[in-house]
């Protein structure tokens, strides 16, 4: 998933991301790195820590594209997948 172009509905599928955070993510675009979700005060550190486990910076040529790593998503605990915000 490209966090810079994902829809609100797509963002809400991420663990810990609900209505409020998905809107803040969209309003805070663009992101060059996934850690900007915290540095721009979009999500709290605890939420980012759960996202960091499944989001990766994708590629050297396009580091701003973030996507869900299916292997990490599958191993994420159900508690880290819950929606809040």
Secondary structure as the mmCIF struct_conf table of DSSP 4:
data_model
#
loop_
_struct_conf.conf_type_id
_struct_conf.id
_struct_conf.beg_label_comp_id
_struct_conf.beg_label_asym_id
_struct_conf.beg_label_seq_id
_struct_conf.end_label_comp_id
_struct_conf.end_label_asym_id
_struct_conf.end_label_seq_id
TURN_TY1_P TURN_TY1_P1 UNK A 3 UNK A 5
HELX_RH_AL_P HELX_RH_AL_P1 UNK A 8 UNK A 11
TURN_TY1_P TURN_TY1_P2 UNK A 12 UNK A 13
BEND BEND1 UNK A 14 UNK A 14
TURN_TY1_P TURN_TY1_P3 UNK A 15 UNK A 16
HELX_RH_AL_P HELX_RH_AL_P2 UNK A 19 UNK A 27
TURN_TY1_P TURN_TY1_P4 UNK A 28 UNK A 28
BEND BEND2 UNK A 32 UNK A 33
TURN_TY1_P TURN_TY1_P5 UNK A 34 UNK A 35
HELX_RH_AL_P HELX_RH_AL_P3 UNK A 36 UNK A 39
TURN_TY1_P TURN_TY1_P6 UNK A 40 UNK A 41
BEND BEND3 UNK A 42 UNK A 43
HELX_RH_AL_P HELX_RH_AL_P4 UNK A 45 UNK A 52
TURN_TY1_P TURN_TY1_P7 UNK A 53 UNK A 54
STRN STRN1 UNK A 55 UNK A 57
BEND BEND4 UNK A 60 UNK A 60
TURN_TY1_P TURN_TY1_P8 UNK A 61 UNK A 64
STRN STRN2 UNK A 66 UNK A 68
HELX_RH_AL_P HELX_RH_AL_P5 UNK A 70 UNK A 75
BEND BEND5 UNK A 76 UNK A 76
HELX_RH_3T_P HELX_RH_3T_P1 UNK A 78 UNK A 81
#
